[in-house]
């Protein structure tokens, strides 16, 4: 029986003891290991399967961790983690207390740079290469970037700078024609032509002063190792174009690369995604957005939808399928998405710019300079607002309230459920005097029968959901469901009022005056950071109006929240149902 090689590979130094003809077997074992773990523990699958041979070749040829290897985004780094001391704990991937789903500098010296957002690898690796030069160190610096990520503006900024240096930088383009969704844009077409040998234009990377080689087969270990060995001795910035297949080695993952990017639980033998229990569930918030914008666009010809590379994750795909001439995937280009939206609005269009909360951070100047400063009523729909679970610190949408609240002209709304999301989208497309950010969480809502007739929401107006005598609980967004359940479990619930403030900006000051004059204590709850967030806005209001009512603010403390389930994350900061029930009960009993 053939011995299993992977069991004896704890670090890359062990890998380098193998004969090159043993590496194909190790590649097979590594794929099987990734498939077996992800099948039951879930996570990102297709990207890591596609770079198994490239991962082995890189660690075989280069002297990691001295030579610094940067993975762009990190979806494809599972094989890297397994080969660098984390095989025995890989089953804890993305779980509370376990290893991160992305490269993390605190986790391993082999993770040279922390990544979770795309297109950072070239800049980071160039920074390291220049630092090594200045220090007189002899190191290799390798950035592995995908064809979707390299189309981003930041990647081109890094290429542009690197091309006028003599830094020891190797950029490897992992070209599989897909990010999470299929790659888009003129650069994608250029790379397709290069692969087919049909490109008539000058090589774009050579024009940027890179020593270009490829394209080569990213699944041929002999070719990969030979070319990487050659490139080690080439001075200055180098560019290697590698062709891979996302999901390589699992037929279903190769055939449906979008679904198998992160497929959930599946049968590790057959590859089939495990069927979920047949039950009627509330919709995902993203699908409420996706179906609602189609419904609105069919009656309002001025509506346009824009997303930066997330048509499936944001569910703009429904509009792209049904009204393709008014729905745009602009690629991994958040800054462009925001300013493109602003340009369209100047011409009278009604633009829904659908972008993950964590990714809007990448376009902050554009929100201020191109939208808010000119008071252009772009409608930002911020998906994945709040805590997002297993993706962890790089993906939480917990900063948006704080970083948007300080911007003049910008309205901030956090609908508490699916019907409220529909209604604020309906209200926004009727015409607003200002831009608006509508934030909603990842995952499912709470209402089965959500597709109700539209009704207009008055901007800046909150509502009372439950009346009580002495304690007022103020919430914004979908965290209201935790609050409602917690109050219902309190024995003294008759003393507790619950208000859905709906808008963080403008605050409903009339309602706040009533609340501060009526209740002995106030608790604010949000699924964003406390510093600068909704609770801070209420505290500012109280100080400005000289109210002395006791106010307790709940939310995300001044830390980066690590990966765990959303429920576990809520528990860790005390905004889950059980902790809220205890808090409300103790305050209410004291006030009774």
VENVENKA-V526260 format. One record per residue. RES is the residue in one letter. NEAR is the number of other ideal C-beta (glycine too) atoms within 10 Angstrom. Layout:
res: {RES & RES}
near: {NEAR & NEAR}
This chain:
res: {X & X & X & X & X & X & X & X & X & X & X & X & X & X & X & X & X & X & X & X & X & X & X & X & X & X & X & X & X & X & X & X & X & X & X & X & X & X & X & X & X & X & X & X & X & X & X & X & X & X & X & X & X & X & X & X & X & X & X & X & X & X & X & X & X & X & X & X & X & X & X & X & X & X & X & X & X & X & X & X & X & X & X & X & X & X & X & X & X & X & X & X & X & X & X & X & X & X & X & X & X & X & X & X & X & X & X & X & X & X & X & X & X & X & X & X & X & X & X & X & X & X & X & X & X & X & X & X & X & X & X & X & X & X & X & X & X & X & X & X & X & X & X & X & X & X & X & X & X & X & X & X & X & X & X & X & X & X & X & X & X & X & X & X & X & X & X & X & X & X & X & X & X & X & X & X & X & X & X & X & X & X & X & X & X & X & X & X & X & X & X & X & X & X & X & X & X & X & X & X & X & X & X & X & X & X & X & X & X & X & X & X & X & X & X & X & X & X & X & X & X & X & X & X & X & X & X & X & X & X & X & X & X & X & X & X & X & X & X & X & X & X & X & X & X & X & X & X & X & X & X & X & X & X & X & X & X & X & X & X & X & X & X & X & X & X & X & X & X & X & X & X & X & X & X & X & X & X & X & X & X & X & X & X & X & X & X & X & X & X & X & X & X & X & X & X & X & X & X & X & X & X & X & X & X & X & X & X & X & X & X & X & X & X & X & X & X & X & X & X & X & X & X & X & X & X & X & X & X & X & X & X & X & X & X & X & X & X & X & X & X & X & X & X & X & X & X & X & X & X & X & X & X & X & X & X & X & X & X & X & X & X & X & X & X & X & X & X & X & X & X & X & X & X & X & X & X & X & X & X & X & X & X & X & X & X & X & X & X & X & X & X & X & X & X & X & X & X & X & X & X & X & X & X & X & X & X & X & X & X & X & X & X & X & X & X & X & X & X & X & X & X & X & X & X & X & X & X & X & X & X & X & X & X & X & X & X & X & X & X & X & X & X & X & X & X & X & X & X & X & X & X & X & X & X & X & X & X & X & X & X & X & X & X & X & X & X & X & X & X & X & X & X & X & X & X & X & X & X & X & X & X & X & X & X & X & X & X & X & X & X & X & X & X & X & X & X & X & X & X & X & X & X & X & X & X & X & X & X & X & X & X & X & X & X & X & X & X & X & X & X & X & X & X & X & X & X & X & X & X & X & X & X & X & X & X & X & X & X & X & X & X & X & X & X & X & X & X & X & X & X & X & X & X & X & X & X & X & X & X & X & X & X & X & X & X & X & X & X & X & X & X & X & X & X & X & X & X & X & X & X & X & X & X & X & X & X & X & X & X & X & X}
near: {3 & 6 & 7 & 13 & 18 & 18 & 10 & 12 & 23 & 16 & 16 & 22 & 11 & 13 & 22 & 14 & 9 & 16 & 6 & 12 & 9 & 12 & 21 & 15 & 15 & 22 & 23 & 14 & 17 & 26 & 18 & 15 & 19 & 25 & 20 & 14 & 20 & 28 & 21 & 12 & 16 & 18 & 21 & 25 & 29 & 28 & 28 & 27 & 26 & 28 & 29 & 27 & 27 & 24 & 26 & 25 & 27 & 26 & 25 & 21 & 21 & 23 & 13 & 24 & 16 & 11 & 20 & 21 & 28 & 27 & 27 & 31 & 26 & 28 & 26 & 25 & 27 & 27 & 24 & 26 & 28 & 24 & 25 & 25 & 15 & 21 & 18 & 9 & 12 & 19 & 14 & 16 & 23 & 21 & 17 & 15 & 9 & 18 & 18 & 25 & 25 & 25 & 25 & 22 & 12 & 7 & 16 & 17 & 11 & 21 & 24 & 23 & 21 & 18 & 23 & 20 & 21 & 27 & 26 & 24 & 30 & 27 & 19 & 19 & 29 & 24 & 17 & 22 & 25 & 18 & 14 & 18 & 16 & 8 & 8 & 6 & 12 & 9 & 16 & 23 & 26 & 27 & 29 & 26 & 27 & 32 & 23 & 28 & 25 & 28 & 26 & 27 & 15 & 21 & 25 & 16 & 14 & 25 & 23 & 12 & 17 & 26 & 18 & 10 & 15 & 13 & 21 & 25 & 27 & 25 & 28 & 29 & 26 & 25 & 24 & 24 & 18 & 21 & 25 & 24 & 21 & 15 & 25 & 19 & 17 & 9 & 18 & 19 & 12 & 16 & 23 & 15 & 13 & 21 & 15 & 9 & 7 & 8 & 15 & 5 & 9 & 8 & 14 & 17 & 23 & 12 & 11 & 17 & 17 & 21 & 15 & 20 & 16 & 19 & 17 & 15 & 14 & 27 & 20 & 16 & 21 & 14 & 16 & 24 & 18 & 15 & 19 & 20 & 13 & 13 & 19 & 15 & 6 & 12 & 9 & 14 & 27 & 22 & 24 & 26 & 21 & 25 & 20 & 23 & 17 & 26 & 26 & 20 & 19 & 23 & 11 & 19 & 24 & 17 & 11 & 15 & 23 & 18 & 17 & 25 & 21 & 19 & 24 & 14 & 13 & 22 & 13 & 16 & 9 & 10 & 21 & 11 & 16 & 11 & 6 & 9 & 5 & 5 & 5 & 6 & 10 & 17 & 18 & 18 & 25 & 25 & 17 & 26 & 27 & 26 & 17 & 26 & 29 & 20 & 17 & 21 & 21 & 12 & 8 & 13 & 11 & 15 & 22 & 23 & 29 & 24 & 30 & 28 & 29 & 22 & 25 & 19 & 20 & 27 & 25 & 26 & 20 & 20 & 29 & 21 & 12 & 12 & 17 & 9 & 7 & 18 & 24 & 23 & 24 & 18 & 24 & 30 & 22 & 29 & 18 & 17 & 28 & 28 & 20 & 21 & 30 & 23 & 13 & 19 & 22 & 9 & 8 & 7 & 15 & 21 & 29 & 28 & 31 & 29 & 27 & 27 & 29 & 23 & 22 & 27 & 16 & 24 & 23 & 15 & 11 & 21 & 27 & 18 & 13 & 20 & 27 & 19 & 13 & 13 & 12 & 18 & 19 & 30 & 26 & 28 & 31 & 26 & 29 & 27 & 29 & 30 & 28 & 25 & 21 & 22 & 21 & 21 & 18 & 19 & 22 & 27 & 25 & 26 & 19 & 26 & 31 & 21 & 18 & 25 & 20 & 10 & 17 & 10 & 16 & 20 & 23 & 25 & 26 & 32 & 25 & 24 & 21 & 27 & 19 & 25 & 24 & 24 & 19 & 25 & 25 & 18 & 20 & 24 & 22 & 11 & 9 & 15 & 10 & 17 & 27 & 22 & 28 & 24 & 29 & 30 & 24 & 23 & 15 & 16 & 24 & 14 & 15 & 10 & 9 & 19 & 13 & 11 & 8 & 16 & 10 & 10 & 19 & 11 & 18 & 18 & 13 & 21 & 15 & 14 & 16 & 16 & 11 & 22 & 16 & 18 & 27 & 25 & 29 & 25 & 29 & 30 & 27 & 26 & 24 & 24 & 15 & 21 & 26 & 20 & 15 & 25 & 26 & 12 & 15 & 22 & 10 & 20 & 18 & 15 & 22 & 26 & 21 & 24 & 26 & 23 & 27 & 26 & 22 & 28 & 21 & 13 & 20 & 19 & 13 & 11 & 18 & 22 & 13 & 14 & 22 & 19 & 9 & 14 & 23 & 14 & 16 & 26 & 24 & 24 & 25 & 29 & 30 & 30 & 23 & 20 & 14 & 17 & 25 & 30 & 26 & 20 & 24 & 24 & 16 & 13 & 17 & 17 & 10 & 9 & 11 & 7 & 17 & 8 & 14 & 13 & 18 & 14 & 19 & 22 & 25 & 24 & 12 & 7 & 10 & 10 & 18 & 16 & 27 & 20 & 14 & 17 & 13 & 17 & 25 & 21 & 16 & 18 & 18 & 15 & 24 & 19 & 19 & 14 & 17 & 26 & 19 & 14 & 20 & 24 & 19 & 12 & 23 & 22 & 12 & 13 & 17 & 11}
